[in-house]
Amino acid sequence: MLKTDVVVIGAGAVGCAIAHELSKYKIDVLVVDMNEDVGGDASKSNSAIIHTGYDAAPGTLESQLVVAANSMYDELTQSLDVPFKRIGAILPAITQEQFDRLPEIKEKAFRNHVYDVEFKTGAELLEMEPNLNPEVKGGLYIPRESIIDPFIFVQALAENANTNGVEFMLGARVKDIKTENGKIKSVVTSCGEIETRYVINSAGLYCDEIAEMVGKAEYKVVARKGQFYILDKNTSCKVEHIVLPIPTKVTKGKLMCPTMHGNMLVGPTAEDQESKVDKSTTSAGLDSIAADVKNLVPNVNIRDTITQYSGLRPNRNPEGLHFDMYEDLEGYINLSGVRSTGLTLSVAMGKYVVQQMMYHGEELELKDNFISERKGIIKFSEQTPEVQDKLIKENPLYGNVICRCETITEAEIVDAINRPLGAKSVDAVKRRVRAGMGRCQGGFCGPKVIEILARETGRSTTDINKNNPGSYMVTGTTR
Amino acid sequence: MYCIKCDVAIIGGGPAGLAAATSAKEEGADKVLIIERDNALGGILQQCIHPGFGLTRFNEELTGPEYYGRFTDKIAELGVEVMLNSMVLEVNDKRKEVICTNSEYGLTCVQAGSIVLAMGCRERTRANIVVPGTRPAGLYTAGAAQRLVNRQNIMVGKKVVILGSGDIGMIMARRMTLEGAKVVMVVELMSYLAGLTRNRVQCLDDFGIPLKLAHTITRIEGNERVTGVYVAPVDENKKPILEKEELVECDTVLFSVGLIPENELTSKAGIEINRVTNGPLVNQYMQTSSPAVFACGNVVHVNDLVDNVSSESEQAGKYAARFAMNKLPDAKKEIKCTVGRNVRYVCPQKLLISDEAEKISIYFRVLEPELNVTLAARCGDTVIAQKKEFRVNPGEMNHIVIDSSKLTGDEVTVEVVKED
C-alpha cells in the first residue's frame, strides 16, 4: 500500500496551493484528483481575476484570506514565472440608483481593509475606459484587482510542489476514506489505497461527497453554472480594466475584462443546477450575457467570439467559506464553500492550513533545500528576434510553428508534454501553451498536436484524448 | 539574422502562390521565392484527393494533387526558389521585408522588390457561429477532418452529422461514407445550398445522404465524446423553431460553415481590409493599399473554384514582377468598383486607368439565388458590359469582363438585373 503523511483531495487552486505550501516542509504529500490533469474544474474556468476582497462579507474567514492573499501575488507569480497583471477594476454606475449605492460599496471595502478604493467621476472613468457607456455617472476604482491565467497559475503551483517532492495521483477517483479510533487511516481510490495520517478535503464541487465518506455531511454543494464568451484579440471594442457591474441583491452580475493573452472575457451567468457535470452552454444564458454587458460597454461586439464555455462554481448550502477540523476525527481537514474568490484565496488558504496543522500539534520542520524558483514554458512569440533566432539555432523545433493563430512552436508543445505533470491530452496542451486557443480553435494545429502527443508519449493516435478518458479524438486508420 | 534577397517574395505555396510564382517568373522577375509554412507545396490541395479541379483551366478533371502538380512541375522548370517549413511572422511593407522562421536557418529576413500575399483562408468554427451545448471530443471543422483522413490516414469517427453545405462539408460527407462511416445528414441553415450544385449531386444525392435545408444544430450533447446533436428547422429569420427540435445520435460533428481569409499578417502591416470579403482591398493588378504588396487567392476573397484562384493569382504575380522591375503602368486615375443590385461584393474594388487598354475581369458573388438574369457593369447610366446567366447563386462565383477603355466617371457598378 502507498504510504504518505498527507493526502490532498483535489488538484484545483486550493489543493495545489496547500500542496505547494506543504512542500516547503519535511512531510510527505500526495495530491489525488479524478481528472487526468491538474487544474481542477472551477479553478480553470472562471473570471481569471485575483480579487482584493473589497466586496467580501466583512469579518469572515473569506474576507481575511482574500484580503491577505492579494498582496502575495506579486512575489509568488514572479518566482513561479506566471504572468500576472495588476490592471485594476472599475465599477461604473450607469443609473442613479446604482450611483446611490456607491458609498455603501466603498464603506464595505473599508470594512474589509481595502482602503485604496477610490471614487471617480463619470468623466474620469470615460477617460480611463473610453468604451464605457457614455451615460456613466461615476463609479469606483479598485486598483489592485488583477488578472492571471488561472490554469497556468495552478499548474505552476502543482509543478513547483512536484519539484519539491509532492506526488500527484491523477485520474484517480476517491472511493472511500477509512478511519480507525477517531483517526484518519487511509484513502481508497480507483488507483489503489493510500495509508495516510491526514486527509485534506479540497474537492471543490465534490467536497460534500468526500465529507460524507467520513460522516461529516453537514452541508451540500450545488453547482452554480457560469457561462462566458471569449472574444478575438482583434475585436473592435476592448477594455483595459476589469469592468464590473454594480452588484444587485441577487447577483454580482456580468463583467467584461481583458485576459492575460489579450482576448476579452465577457460573463458569467449564475445558474444553480443539480448536475455537477453538465457544463453545457445555452442560448438563453449566452444571450443574457450579451444583453447585460451592453449596459456597461454598449459597443461590445459579441460576434467576435472565438469560444464560449462554462464553469461550475461549488456553491455551499448553507453558504460561506468553512475551514473545519474535528476533535472526533483526527487528521481530517475539511474545506467547503470555496467559491468565486477561491482562486485568489488559495495561496492564503495554503498558509492557513499549515498554520492550523501546527497549531493542532503537527511538528512541521522547514526543508533546507526547497526550490522556490520555477521557469515556465518559453513563449517563442513574445521573444525578441535575436532571442527567437538563438532559440531556433539551439533547438530547431522552435522553427516549426504549429499553432499559427497564437504562433506556438513545436518546441513549446514538446516542453508542455515532457515537463513535470506534463500534458497528456489535446486540451492539456492547449491549456499550457495555447495551441488551439486562437481564432481557428485548433482547426489547423489540432491534427498536428494529436501526432506530436502520440509521438512524445509513445501512444497510438487512437489513445490520444481531448481531455479525460472517453474523449477520444480519432477512431482508427482509414481503409 | 539570416538574410535573403529576391525580386518577388510570395507568402504561401498553395494554388495562389504557385500560380503567382509562375507568372512572376514568366514576366521576367529574376529571383522569385515562395515561402511556405508546410513541409511541402500545394497548400490545402494536398488534402483534396477528390477529382473536380481544372475543368475550366485545363479542360480536364484533375485531383487536387494532380492540379498543383502541374504548377510545381512548372515552377521547377522555371527555377522558382522555395523555402519550406517557414512560417512568416511579419510583413514589413515599407521596408519590403518578410520575417520568417526556418528550422534550418533560424529567423530569416527576406528582402524583396515586391511581396505577394497568398496565405489562403481558414475555416469558421463551431464557436464562431455560437452553437450551444457541451464541448466534447468529436467536433471538427470539415477541413481539419479532411486533413486527418486524407493526409494522416486517420479516421475521425463512425457516425457523422455535418453542419453546413459548403463544398468541403459535402466532399467530406462522401469521403467519410467511402471510408465506412455513416453520414446521418447534412444540415444547412439557409434555404439554399452553400456550395456547388455538382457537389450536392456527386457527394450527397449519389450516396443517399439527406440534406436538411433551413435547419440548424441547436445544441451539442455528450461530455467526453459527442453523443448527439439537436436539430431543428429555422423560421424565415433563421431562428430555430425549438418545438420541432429532434435529437440525432452521432459520435462526430463536422462543421463546414464558411471560410475566412487569413489576414493576420495583412492587418498587422496596416494594409486596408474590406469588411465584406475580410481580405485586402485590391485593384485589377491585385495590388493592395500598400504599393509593394500584392495579394491573390483565398486571402483576398474566398473562391469557389481553384481555377479562378489560378487566373487571379497569375495577375498578382505578373504585376508584382512588374512592380519589382519598376514597370507597372502609369495610372492616370483611380475609379471605384462598387456593388449594385443583388451583389454581395466585387473584386477588385478599385481600378487604375492607364494608357494601356486592358480587359479587366471582375469577380463577384450574389446575395440571393436568382434565375434568368443579366449580369451588368455600368458607369452612370451606361452599361459597359453585360452577359446573360440562366442561374446565379451565392455559392458560385460570377465574373464579368470589362474593357478599360470604356470606363468613364469615378465609378463602375456591377449588378444583377432580373429579366421580366
Interface residues (C-beta under 8 A of the other chain):
Chain A: N234 V277 D278 K279 S280 T281 T282 S283 G285 L286 T305 I306 T307 Q308 Y309 S381 P385 E386 Q388 D389 K390 I392 K393 P396 L397 Y398 G399 N400 V401 R404 C405 T407 T409 V426 R439 C440 Q441 G442 G443 F444 G446 P447 I450 E451 T461 N465 K466 N467 N468 P469 G470 S471 Y472 M473 V474 T475 G476 T477 T478 R479
Chain B: M1 R37 N85 M87 L89 I99 T101 N102 S103 E104 G106 L107 R122 E123 T125 R126 A127 N128 V130 P132 G133 T134 R135 P136 A137 G138 Y140 T141 G143 A144 R147 L148 V149 R151 Q152 N153 I154 M155 V156 G157 K158 E179 G180 T218 R219 I220 E221 N223 E224 R225 D251 E262 E264 S267
